Each structure stands twice: as structure tokens, then as C-alpha cells.
């Protein structure tokens, strides 16, 4: 590889995971002389000095004063030097060949979305929230092939393409919005199963509901920009609710979970989070959130 690669990491008050992620990046099959790591700290309460101290010389830490993961990624890209951009989150755990595989995948694509595997704290005994996450979170192949987007937790793109598409927008689902803008411009988005990383499962209702409160609001903002946005959103809210039965049936037989207890816990969490999303969606439409 002759091109310098920039690994882009947005960060907010997650130093332990950040240090672990960077350590895994430094053990990549691609030599460390061929890539840089740029961390955009998004106003962490511990202060950017503490983040820089924890990271040391293993990465460059810059300030990203505008709050949000999208603006933080934009700040890191602006400060980076690479001709290839590899996006990852601070709590992700890349496979040792993640960078090598991502670079290779770009030879046949303009934008690459890689696989994200969900791991529980105790893989043999996931709690109901972890079981639900393990069975349902990050279906990247489906996102890419059916919905024309990939997540920025595992995304590769050349700087030339990124510059043509433009920066991430804030207050909307930024990865969905950015990828769909890229596809609309004619760029080829491809799923690569071997560009793999792991992501810890959310383990509590507070973590799970916080994720879906944020993503529901971002998707609402994106939907309302489209023609007939209000009608589209009502239809999406209804679909979220009625999907409990068919999706619950799939969870009862999913090979991603072992044992009736884990599957039952996942189904119960599915029903709870879908009701939560339905009520949040209606509240957004009514202007109460």
C-alpha cells in the first residue's frame, strides 16, 4: 500500500474503550508507518488534556467543539492527511486485518461498509438486552443491499469521493444521509463481510433506550425533509409496532442465540423497544420531543 490511510475516531468520554481500540489498530497487519489515527474529542467532561494523556503518542487528538458524532468526524477528516479514510467508533474492536481488508475492498467499490459483530460481556449468558442486541444490531449487509447505507462505525472511502459527497450533516441520521448522497451521485456502495470488527452489546435498558431515542429523532428529521414526510413517518411508526410479531418469530429461531432463555429475553426486549420507538415517533410528530 502506497497511500497514507487516515483512521477517523470520534470520541466522547470513553477513554478506556478508546485506548483499547487504538491498541488494536496498532496491531494491524498494515504497518503503522502507512496510516495515522486522528481522534476528534467532542467536549469530553474529563477534558481534552486527559484524553491526550491517555492516548499518548499513539494517535493525534484534536478538538471538535460542535457537539455530535457527525461534526466530530468532519473535524477529524479536516485535520487528517490520508488519501483513504477509515471510519471507526471508539468502542469498536477491529480485527487484525481490518485495515488491509478495507483497503482491498475499495479496489472494487467507491464506499465500503464492513461487518460488525455484537459481543456480550459473557457470551454464554447474555442478559435480555444483550441477547436482543446480539440478534438484531448492525445488520450491515441488509443496510447496504436494501437501504443504501452503511454505518460509520465501519466505513471506508477515498478522500476524493468523500470530498465530492461532502461532510456529514448534524441532527439527522448522518451515516444514512451521507451514504445515500453518495449513491445518488453514482458512487458504488458495497458490503464487505471480511472487513470485520466487534462491538460490545448494550447491556442496560438505559443504554438501549438512549440509542433509540437519538436514532429515532435523527431518522425523523431526515424523513421530514422528504416529500410527504408526515405521512411517511406515520407509516414508519405503524410498521415499527406491527413488526413485533414477525420479527419476534424470527428471534425465536435465530442461530445468533443459544437457548430458549436468551431467545425469550430477546423477544421481550424487542416488544419493549418497539413500543418505545412507536411512542417516541408519535411524540416527535406531535412536537413533544
Helices and strands as residue ranges (DSSP letters): E 5-11, H 15-25, G 32-34, E 35-41, H 48-55, G 56-58, E 60-63, H 69-79, E 84-89, E 92-94, H 98-105, G 106-108, E 111-119, H 128-136, H 140-147, E 154-158, H 159-165, H 174-184, E 189-200, H 205-224, H 229-251, H 260-286
